[in-house]
Structure formats: structure tokens, C-alpha cells
Amino acid sequence: MAFHIDIGFSSQAGTKPTNEDFCAAMLPEAGQADMGSIAALADGVSTGGMGQEAAQTTVTSLVRDYYSTPETWDTTVALDRIIGAHNAWLTGMNRRRKPAMGLTTLTAVVLRGQSYTVAHVGDSRAYLLREGQFTQLTHDHVPDHPDLRHQLLRSVGVDERLVVDYMQGDLQVGDVFVLLTDGVHGVLPDAQLQALAQGDNARLAAETLVQTALKAGSRDNATAMVVRVLGLLDATLEDENRAFRALPIPGPFRVGDMLDGLAVTAPVADNGINVVVQVRHPATQQLYALKTLHPSRAHDPQERAMLAHEAWLAKRMGSSRAAEHLVVLHDTFPANSVSGQPASAAYLLYNWHSGETLQQMLDRQSKFSVHQAVAAARQVAEALGRLHRQNVIHRDIKPANLHQGEDGVLRLLDLGVALTGREPEAMRKLHAGTPSYINPEQWGFSALSGDAPEELPNAQSDLFALGVTLYQLLTHKLPYGEVLPYQVGRYYRDPIAPSRHNPEIPIWLDHVVQKAVARDKRQRFETGEEFLLALERGASRPLTAPAPSPLLQRDPTAVWKLGLAVSVLLNLLLVFWLLFLPK
């Protein structure tokens, strides 16, 4: 469903000569839909004489600058940075004037994805009307005494160390957010506020709230904003993170255990970080793959963030062209979309496909036929090309993560370490993937100089791993040998041509594989489409084999080694001459 909201506002000076309230809302521009929408109001403090200016600048800077913050920031972080910066500026201005003149309250709400975030300082208020319940989300920062309720304990501009209250929660279609200054909520009871906020027109509701407050005798400026949620976006990464932080990690699992209406039928995988089990829906008898963290990682916030990122990415890819070669992920928050029961734990629920991984097939047979290997590589190259066009790097292509379904479709498994630009920073810096399939640049190896700075994974990293996989399918060997987890890749020689291991490999395929796993990244394929085209053309338009690396590229110390050998030989000849030849 598309994100759709209805916003209405009204602001009147009332009996006062000037209106020191200010409100504003802003919708995202094209390409910024994930940032959501923001609405804010402020009530300037009239005592200092510049409350109007303080309210206007505070709200304007917040709604405008919010869309300049990185999308990877949590909403509370973005709001806190902006409010803190403006408060520092306003405090600096007020420091030059005694008493302080530019002070204001602030209440703002951000609707983003499937969650809301409220920021609040002062005695303006935010309410949520949901399914007939009218809830005050904010707490007035005033003394708890009837005669002192006009005094503020907290406001923007009074103190450099401003403490902002934040509230977050899930959004639902039909939610109504009501933002009010004390000129409205100070004279109307909550029951009347609720009755006036209802209706199908947000603008009319806001105007009615203000006019009713003024008629009820309000002596202050009166401002109301009404925001009605008519439709939601897909869950954002922030939504997924919040859901995974709030729920426990399930397990350990035993066959027969029940989780949210699903029965555990068999263990599938356990690598000490993630656990995958097969589950069945009792009513439909449909099988699913359930993935969660290992119990020993339950309290690791980084691992939770990585699992949440995988959930967000899998849902995002579900509507892309790459979905054909990925496993469908079902929504599990706030309710399991398969069983319909409320989610009681943090986990991912994927479709179950009959078949086996290429690694399982390798374990059963010594090698693939040329036709089988090429057919598998073509599907993977096509899938990677589609992923890369979405700026997604899989980062762990290997036979164990390629599943050949009985329906003939080869699917990429495990997006757990994929890069999108939105992943946690710790995950981006992690040397992830399987060592034997990692390209030389990630190990800090350059074909020209040997040692070089380590590079982050990119599209070529996935294509190199596909080349290693194709080499392994054809020969049952790895081009650069096996690299254990505690070792560093060794790239001091060109790989042996696969046809030397398997004479059935045609020359054109020999050249394709050699190009895919070349030591020098400049000789490798740059895109999945280029790799796919080479496999499709085959012998009709064969590639030339990459030129062998010169000795100095394979071993930059070769000159020194040769010089040392010549020196040792000359010294041995000199010793022999001195000892044995006649004087």
C-alpha cells in the first residue's frame, strides 16, 4: 500500500495582538520516500519578547533540515542532531540578552515507514487517536502545581544541554495524530478533543479544534495540527531494527516445538551465528525455513541489526526483478503473515523449496557436466546482474549458497552479509564471506605490487566468487587452493587452467573461467551481464585467455631473489677458486 496521509492545521492569535505559535509540515521529495513525513508546532514564550521568532526558526529549521540527514540515521538521531544544533544557536543568541528573549516549546512527529517518532520539549502536546482510544503521548514540562503550570521547566533556547523527550511506536492505517498548543488543550477536556479530532477531513478538524477553544474562552494563541494516516509504506530498516530489538530470540529448537503456530520439523543449519530450521504450518501442511540467531548471540546488538537488515533487504528485493532468483520472505512483525498469530520472537520466515544446494550436489558427485555447470553459472550471473543494478552486493557467493530447486530455478541464499549502503557500519567493515571465494583486493593484494590497501567488496567481488564457484563445479578444485578462516588468501601464481584438471572442458569455457578468476581485476568481468554474455555466446564468439602474469607481478621480490642467487653463486665460485685452484 502506498504511503498516504492527510494533514490539516489552523493557528489563530486569539485575544493576543500577535501569534507566537508556529506550525509546519513537509512531505518527502522524489527519491526520499523512505524518510517519511514530518509535522511540527512550537509555542513561543512571550515573556522575552521574541517568542514568535524562536518558534518560527525552530520549526522551520527542523522540518527543512530533517531531509538533509542521512537515511541511515535513526529518526531520533536525526531529530536530536537538528534540535540540538538549533538550540545551541538560540542559546548563544539569548546569552547576549538578559533575560533570555527567544524561547519556545516544540512538539514534532515523524511518520516513517510503519512507525512514528515524537520529539517533545515544553507544554505543547501530541495525542494519538487509535481505534477509539485517545492517548496523550507527551508529558508537559511544567511544575506539578496548579499556580505554576504556566512556567516551563524545559524549553528550546534556555539551556545548552537541552533534553528532548522521544517516543516511538508502530503505525496503523486509521491513526490520527493531534498536535496542540496550550491555547487549545488548556481549555478543552480530552473527551472533547477526541470528539473534535474525529472525522474524514484533517483541515476541518484542526479548524474546529481552534475555533472551539477560542469560543471556550482561551486567552492564548491557539494552534492545532491533525495528521490522519490513510496508507503505509513497506517497513523501513528502522522499523525492522526496532522490531528485532523488542523481541526475544527463540530457541534452542527441538523437533516438535511450536512457535507462533508453526511446528519445527527438522534442523537445517547451525553455524554458531545463525540457526535455520524447517517448520510446518499444521493447517496447510506447507513447509517453511525459519532463520534466527543462535541463542549465544541473542544479546549481541550488531548481530540483531544484521538480521534486521537481512529482513529489510529480502522484503525490498521481493518486488524487484531479482526476486525470481531469491527465496520469498514472509512478514513476521507485528503478526506472522503465515499463521496470523502475533510474533512472539525475532526470526525470518522464508518459503521452503525442494531441491539441494550445489555444495550438496558436489558432495554427491566428483564434478558437474559442462552443461550443468554452465547452466548454473548463467542463472547466477543473471541474478547477480539484477542485484547489482539495485546496488546490492551479495558478498558470499559459493556452492553452499546456491540452491537448485526441483522447479528448475537456481536461487541465491543468505543475504545476511549483503551490502546495500544501509547496513550497520560494523557489518560493512566485517571481513565477511567465505575466504576461498574472496577476491584478492579484499585481502589487500594487488596484481601489480603485491601489498595494497584492503578494498571493500563490490560487484566484481561477487563475479570473482562466481568464477571460483564455476571453476569448482567443473574441476572439484579451487583455483587458488583452500583458504581456512584463520588464513589469508594466497595469490602469487596464476591459477591452473581448468581444462588441465578436466579435459572435457572446451577451450572457450576454459578462457571464460580464467578471465573470471584472473589475479588482476582489470582482466576480470565487470558486470554480471558481461559474464552472462560470454557464457551464452560460448564457442561462437570465444574470448581470448588472459595473458599470463609477468614474473615481477607474480612475485615483486623476484629481482632481489635472483640477485641473491647470483651473488651466492659468485661467492661459491670465489671460495672454490681460493681453496682448490693452483696458485
C-alpha positions in Angstrom: 0.0 0.0 0.0 1.3 3.5 -0.8 2.1 5.9 2.0 -0.7 8.4 2.2 -1.6 10.9 4.9 -4.0 13.8 5.3 -2.6 16.9 7.1 -4.6 19.9 8.3 -3.6 22.8 10.5 -5.0 26.0 12.0 -3.4 28.8 14.0 -5.1 31.9 15.5 -3.7 34.7 17.6 -6.9 34.7 19.7 -7.2 37.6 22.2 -3.4 38.4 21.9 -2.1 41.1 19.5 0.4 38.7 17.9 0.5 35.0 17.2 3.6 33.5 18.7 2.7 29.9 17.7 4.1 28.4 14.5 3.5 25.1 12.8 4.7 23.4 9.6 4.7 20.1 7.8 6.7 18.7 4.9 6.4 15.7 2.6 9.4 13.9 1.1 10.6 14.8 -2.4 11.1 12.3 -5.1 13.6 9.7 -4.1 13.3 10.4 -0.4 10.1 8.4 0.4 12.0 6.3 3.0 12.5 9.5 5.1 8.7 9.7 5.7 6.8 12.9 6.5 7.3 15.4 9.4 4.9 17.8 11.1 5.9 20.2 14.0 4.5 23.0 16.0 6.0 25.4 18.6 4.6 27.9 21.1 6.9 30.9 21.6 7.4 32.2 25.1 6.1 35.7 25.1 7.9 36.8 28.3 11.1 37.5 26.4 9.6 39.4 23.5 11.0 37.2 20.7 8.9 34.1 21.1 7.5 34.4 17.6 10.9 34.4 16.1 12.1 31.5 18.2 9.1 29.4 17.4 9.3 30.1 13.6 13.0 29.4 13.3 12.8 26.3 15.4 10.0 24.7 13.4 11.4 25.8 10.0 14.9 24.5 10.6 13.6 21.2 11.9 11.2 20.3 9.0 13.7 21.5 6.4 16.9 20.1 7.7 15.4 16.7 8.6 15.5 15.7 4.9 19.2 16.7 4.7 20.2 14.0 7.3 21.4 10.6 6.0 18.7 7.9 5.5 20.8 5.5 7.5 20.3 7.5 10.7 17.7 6.5 13.2 14.9 9.1 13.3 15.6 10.0 16.9 19.3 10.6 16.0 18.3 12.9 13.1 15.9 14.9 15.2 18.3 15.2 18.1 21.1 16.5 15.9 18.9 19.2 14.3 17.2 20.3 17.5 20.5 20.3 19.4 22.2 22.4 16.8 19.4 24.9 16.7 19.1 25.0 20.4 22.9 25.8 20.6 22.4 28.7 18.2 19.3 30.0 20.0 21.0 29.7 23.4 24.0 31.6 22.1 21.7 34.4 20.9 19.9 34.5 24.3 23.2 34.6 26.2 23.8 38.1 24.9 20.5 39.2 26.3 19.4 39.2 29.9 16.9 38.0 30.5 16.6 35.4 27.6 14.2 36.6 24.9 13.9 33.8 22.3 12.4 30.7 23.9 9.9 28.2 22.6 8.3 24.8 23.1 8.5 22.2 20.4 6.4 19.1 19.5 7.1 17.2 16.3 6.0 13.9 14.8 7.7 11.9 12.0 5.8 9.2 10.2 8.3 6.9 8.5 7.6 3.5 7.0 5.4 1.7 9.5 6.4 3.6 12.7 6.1 7.0 14.2 8.6 9.1 16.3 7.5 12.0 18.5 10.0 14.7 19.8 8.9 17.0 22.6 10.0 19.9 24.7 7.7 22.1 26.8 4.0 22.2 27.3 2.7 21.8 23.7 1.2 18.3 23.3 0.9 15.3 20.9 -2.1 12.9 21.1 -2.8 9.7 19.2 -6.3 8.7 18.4 -6.4 5.0 17.5 -9.5 2.7 17.4 -11.5 5.0 19.7 -8.7 5.4 22.2 -7.3 9.0 22.7 -3.8 8.8 24.2 -1.6 11.7 25.3 1.9 10.8 24.0 3.8 13.7 25.6 4.4 14.9 29.2 4.2 18.7 30.0 7.5 20.1 31.3 5.9 22.3 33.9 5.8 22.3 37.8 3.3 20.0 39.3 1.4 22.8 41.0 -1.9 24.5 39.8 -0.5 28.0 40.3 2.8 27.4 38.5 1.7 25.5 35.4 2.4 28.5 33.2 6.1 28.2 33.9 8.3 25.9 31.8 10.9 23.6 33.2 12.2 22.9 29.7 12.2 24.9 26.5 14.3 25.4 23.4 16.8 28.2 23.8 17.1 28.3 27.6 19.9 25.8 28.2 22.8 24.5 26.1 22.1 21.0 27.5 18.6 20.5 26.2 17.0 17.2 27.0 14.4 16.2 24.4 11.7 13.5 25.1 11.3 10.9 22.3 8.5 8.3 21.9 8.3 5.7 19.2 5.7 3.2 18.2 4.1 1.2 15.3 1.8 3.0 12.8 -1.6 1.7 11.8 -3.9 2.7 9.0 -6.5 5.0 10.6 -4.2 6.5 13.2 -4.8 10.2 13.9 -2.1 12.4 15.4 -3.2 15.6 17.1 -0.6 18.3 17.9 -1.8 21.2 20.1 -0.5 24.2 21.9 -1.7 25.1 25.4 -4.2 27.6 24.0 -6.2 24.6 22.9 -5.6 21.7 25.2 -5.5 24.1 28.2 -9.2 24.9 27.9 -10.8 21.8 26.3 -11.0 18.5 28.1 -9.6 15.3 26.5 -13.1 13.9 25.7 -14.0 17.0 23.7 -10.6 17.0 22.0 -11.2 13.4 20.9 -14.7 14.1 19.6 -13.4 17.1 17.6 -10.4 15.3 16.1 -12.6 12.6 14.6 -13.8 12.9 11.0 -12.6 12.4 7.5 -11.1 15.9 6.9 -7.9 16.8 8.8 -8.1 20.5 7.9 -11.7 20.8 9.1 -10.8 19.0 12.3 -7.9 21.4 13.0 -10.0 24.5 12.4 -12.8 23.1 14.6 -10.4 22.5 17.4 -9.0 26.0 17.3 -12.4 27.8 16.9 -13.9 25.7 19.8 -11.0 26.6 22.1 -11.4 30.3 21.3 -15.1 30.2 21.9 -14.5 28.4 25.2 -12.5 31.4 26.5 -8.9 30.6 25.5 -6.7 33.7 26.3 -3.7 32.4 24.5 -2.7 31.7 20.9 -4.4 28.6 19.6 -2.8 26.1 17.2 -3.8 22.6 16.1 -2.4 20.2 13.7 -4.2 17.0 12.7 -2.4 14.2 10.8 -4.5 11.2 9.5 -2.7 8.1 8.3 -4.5 6.7 5.3 -1.9 4.2 4.0 1.5 2.8 5.0 4.8 2.2 3.2 6.7 -1.0 3.4 8.6 -1.5 6.6 11.8 0.6 6.7 15.1 -0.6 8.0 14.4 1.4 11.1 11.1 -0.5 11.6 12.9 -3.8 11.3 15.6 -2.8 13.8 13.1 -1.7 16.3 11.1 -5.0 16.0 14.2 -7.1 16.4 15.4 -5.1 19.4 12.0 -5.5 21.1 11.5 -9.3 20.7 13.5 -12.2 22.2 15.5 -14.7 20.2 13.8 -18.1 20.1 15.4 -21.5 20.6 17.1 -23.8 21.1 14.8 -25.8 18.8 13.8 -29.4 19.1 11.7 -31.3 16.6 8.0 -30.9 17.6 8.4 -27.5 19.2 5.8 -24.9 18.3 6.5 -21.2 17.6 3.7 -18.8 16.7 1.5 -21.7 15.3 4.3 -23.3 13.3 5.8 -26.8 14.2 9.5 -27.5 14.0 10.0 -30.5 11.7 13.8 -30.7 11.2 17.1 -28.8 11.8 18.7 -27.4 8.7 21.8 -25.4 9.6 23.7 -24.1 12.6 26.9 -22.1 12.1 27.2 -20.7 15.6 25.8 -17.4 14.5 22.5 -18.2 12.8 20.2 -21.2 13.1 17.9 -22.4 10.3 15.1 -25.0 11.0 12.4 -26.4 8.8 8.8 -25.6 10.1 5.4 -26.7 9.0 2.0 -25.0 9.2 -0.3 -27.6 10.7 -3.4 -26.4 8.8 -2.0 -26.2 5.3 1.0 -28.6 5.8 3.1 -26.0 4.0 6.8 -26.1 4.8 8.9 -23.0 5.6 12.5 -22.2 6.5 12.8 -20.3 9.8 16.0 -18.4 10.4 17.1 -16.7 13.6 20.2 -16.0 15.7 21.9 -18.7 17.7 21.0 -18.4 21.4 24.6 -17.5 22.3 24.2 -14.4 20.1 20.8 -13.3 21.5 22.3 -10.3 23.3 24.6 -9.1 20.5 23.1 -5.8 19.1 25.2 -6.0 16.0 24.0 -9.5 15.1 20.4 -8.4 15.7 21.0 -5.4 13.4 22.4 -7.6 10.7 19.4 -10.0 10.9 17.1 -6.9 10.7 19.0 -5.7 7.7 18.5 -9.1 6.0 14.8 -8.9 6.7 14.5 -5.4 5.2 16.6 -6.3 2.2 14.7 -9.5 1.4 11.4 -7.6 1.5 12.8 -4.9 -0.7 14.1 -7.4 -3.2 10.8 -9.2 -3.2 9.3 -6.6 -5.6 12.4 -6.4 -7.8 13.4 -8.3 -10.9 15.9 -10.2 -8.8 13.0 -11.8 -6.9 12.9 -14.7 -9.4 16.3 -16.0 -8.1 15.7 -15.3 -4.4 13.6 -17.0 -1.7 10.4 -15.3 -0.7 10.4 -13.8 2.8 7.1 -13.5 4.7 6.2 -10.7 7.1 6.6 -11.7 10.7 6.0 -8.4 12.5 3.8 -7.4 14.2 2.0 -10.6 13.3 3.1 -13.7 11.5 1.6 -13.4 8.0 1.6 -17.2 7.6 -0.1 -18.2 10.9 -1.8 -15.0 11.7 -0.6 -15.1 15.3 1.3 -12.2 17.0 5.0 -12.5 16.6 6.5 -13.7 19.9 10.1 -13.7 18.8 12.6 -12.3 16.3 13.0 -14.5 13.3 12.8 -14.6 9.5 10.4 -17.0 7.7 11.2 -18.0 4.1 9.5 -20.2 1.6 10.8 -23.8 1.6 11.9 -25.1 -1.8 12.6 -28.8 -2.5 16.0 -29.5 -4.0 19.5 -29.1 -2.8 22.5 -26.7 -2.9 25.3 -27.0 -5.4 27.6 -27.9 -2.5 25.3 -30.9 -1.6 25.4 -31.9 -5.3 29.2 -31.6 -5.3 29.5 -33.8 -2.2 27.5 -36.5 -4.0 29.4 -36.4 -7.3 33.0 -35.6 -8.2 32.2 -32.9 -10.7 29.4 -31.4 -12.8 29.0 -31.9 -16.5 29.9 -28.9 -18.6 26.3 -28.4 -19.5 25.2 -28.5 -15.8 27.9 -26.1 -14.7 27.3 -23.6 -17.5 23.5 -23.6 -16.9 24.0 -22.9 -13.2 26.6 -20.2 -13.8 24.2 -18.5 -16.3 21.4 -18.3 -13.8 23.7 -16.9 -11.1 25.2 -14.3 -13.5 21.7 -13.2 -14.4 20.7 -13.0 -10.8 23.8 -11.0 -9.8 23.3 -8.6 -12.6 19.9 -7.8 -11.3 21.1 -7.5 -7.7 23.9 -5.2 -8.7 21.5 -2.9 -10.6 19.8 -2.5 -7.2 23.1 -1.6 -5.6 23.1 -4.8 -3.6 26.4 -6.8 -3.2 25.7 -10.4 -2.1 29.2 -10.9 -0.7 29.0 -14.7 -0.1 28.5 -16.4 -3.4 29.6 -20.1 -3.1 28.1 -23.5 -3.9 26.6 -23.8 -0.4 24.6 -20.6 -1.0 23.2 -21.6 -4.4 20.1 -23.7 -4.3 18.9 -25.7 -7.3 15.2 -26.2 -6.8 13.2 -29.1 -8.2 11.3 -26.4 -10.2 14.5 -25.8 -12.2 15.2 -22.4 -10.7 18.6 -21.7 -9.1 18.2 -19.4 -6.1 20.7 -17.3 -4.2 20.5 -18.0 -0.4 21.7 -16.0 2.6 21.5 -12.2 2.3 22.9 -12.0 5.8 26.1 -10.2 4.9 24.9 -8.4 1.8 25.9 -4.7 1.3 23.3 -2.1 0.4 24.7 1.1 1.8 22.2 0.9 4.6 23.8 -1.9 6.6 25.4 -1.3 10.1 28.8 0.1 9.9 30.3 -2.8 11.8 28.8 -5.2 9.2 30.3 -3.1 6.4 33.8 -3.3 7.9 33.5 -7.0 8.7 35.7 -9.3 6.5 32.7 -11.3 5.6 32.2 -14.1 3.1 34.0 -17.4 2.7 37.8 -17.0 2.5 38.4 -19.3 -0.5 35.9 -17.2 -2.6 37.1 -13.7 -1.7 38.8 -11.7 -4.4 42.5 -10.6 -3.9 41.7 -6.9 -3.4 39.7 -7.6 -0.2 42.9 -9.3 1.2 44.9 -6.2 0.4 46.6 -7.8 -2.6 47.4 -6.1 -5.9 48.5 -7.9 -9.0 50.9 -5.0 -9.7 52.6 -4.5 -6.4 51.6 -7.4 -4.1 50.7 -5.5 -1.0 47.9 -2.8 -1.2 45.2 -1.3 1.0 42.2 -3.6 1.5 39.2 -2.8 -0.7 35.6 -3.0 0.2 33.5 -5.6 -1.7 31.9 -4.5 -5.0 30.2 -6.1 -8.0 33.4 -7.6 -9.2 33.8 -9.4 -5.8 30.6 -11.3 -6.5 31.6 -12.1 -10.0 35.0 -13.4 -8.8 33.3 -15.7 -6.4 31.1 -16.9 -9.2 34.2 -17.6 -11.2 35.7 -19.6 -8.3 32.4 -21.5 -8.0 32.3 -22.3 -11.7 35.9 -23.5 -11.5 35.0 -25.7 -8.6 31.9 -27.2 -10.3 34.0 -28.1 -13.3 37.1 -29.4 -11.6 36.2 -30.1 -7.9 39.1 -27.9 -7.1 39.7 -24.3 -6.1 41.8 -22.0 -8.4 43.9 -20.6 -5.6 43.6 -23.5 -3.1 41.5 -23.7 0.0 41.8 -20.8 2.4 41.0 -21.6 6.0 39.1 -19.0 8.2 42.3 -18.0 10.1 44.4 -17.7 6.9 44.9 -15.0 4.3 44.4 -15.7 0.6 47.4 -16.5 -1.5 47.6 -15.1 -5.0 51.2 -15.4 -6.0 50.6 -17.5 -9.1 48.1 -17.7 -11.9 45.5 -20.5 -11.5 46.0 -23.6 -13.5 43.7 -23.7 -16.5 40.6 -25.8 -15.6 41.0 -28.0 -18.7 44.2 -29.3 -17.2 42.1 -30.9 -14.4 39.1 -31.8 -16.7 39.9 -32.4 -20.4 36.2 -32.3 -21.2 36.1 -28.5 -20.7 36.1 -26.8 -24.1 38.7 -24.1 -24.9 36.1 -21.3 -24.9 34.9 -22.2 -21.4 38.5 -22.5 -20.3 39.1 -18.9 -21.3 35.8 -17.7 -19.6 36.8 -19.3 -16.3 40.3 -18.0 -16.5 39.1 -14.5 -17.1 36.6 -14.7 -14.2 39.3 -15.7 -11.7 42.2 -13.7 -13.0 44.6 -12.3 -10.4 44.4 -8.8 -12.0 40.9 -7.3 -11.5 41.4 -5.3 -14.8 41.2 -8.6 -16.7 38.0 -9.8 -15.0 34.4 -9.3 -15.9 33.0 -6.0 -14.7 29.3 -6.8 -14.8 27.0 -9.8 -14.5 25.7 -9.1 -17.9 29.2 -9.3 -19.4 29.8 -12.6 -17.7 26.4 -13.9 -18.8 27.0 -12.8 -22.4 30.3 -14.7 -22.5 28.6 -17.9 -21.3 25.7 -17.5 -23.8 28.0 -16.9 -26.8 30.2 -19.8 -26.0 32.2 -21.1 -28.9 30.5 -18.8 -31.4 32.5 -15.8 -30.2 35.1 -17.1 -27.8 37.1 -14.9 -25.5 40.9 -14.8 -25.6 42.6 -16.2 -22.5 44.1 -13.6 -20.1 47.8 -13.1 -20.6 50.0 -14.8 -18.0 51.1 -12.5 -15.3 54.8 -11.5 -15.7 57.2 -12.8 -13.1 57.5 -9.5 -11.4 53.8 -9.2 -10.9 53.5 -12.7 -9.5 56.4 -12.1 -7.2 57.6 -8.5 -6.8 60.7 -9.7 -4.9 61.8 -11.9 -7.8 64.6 -9.4 -8.8 66.0 -9.5 -5.3 65.8 -13.2 -5.1 67.6 -13.5 -8.5 70.3 -11.1 -7.4 70.8 -13.0 -4.1 71.1 -16.3 -6.1 73.7 -14.8 -8.4 75.6 -13.3 -5.5 75.7 -16.6 -3.7 76.9 -18.4 -6.8 79.7 -15.9 -7.4 80.8 -16.2 -3.8 80.8 -20.0 -4.0 82.9 -19.8 -7.2 85.3 -17.4 -5.4 85.7 -19.7 -2.4 86.3 -22.7 -4.7 88.9 -20.8 -6.6 90.7 -19.7 -3.5 90.7 -23.2 -2.0 91.2 -25.6 -4.8 92.7 -23.9 -7.9 96.5 -23.8 -8.1 98.1 -20.6 -7.0 
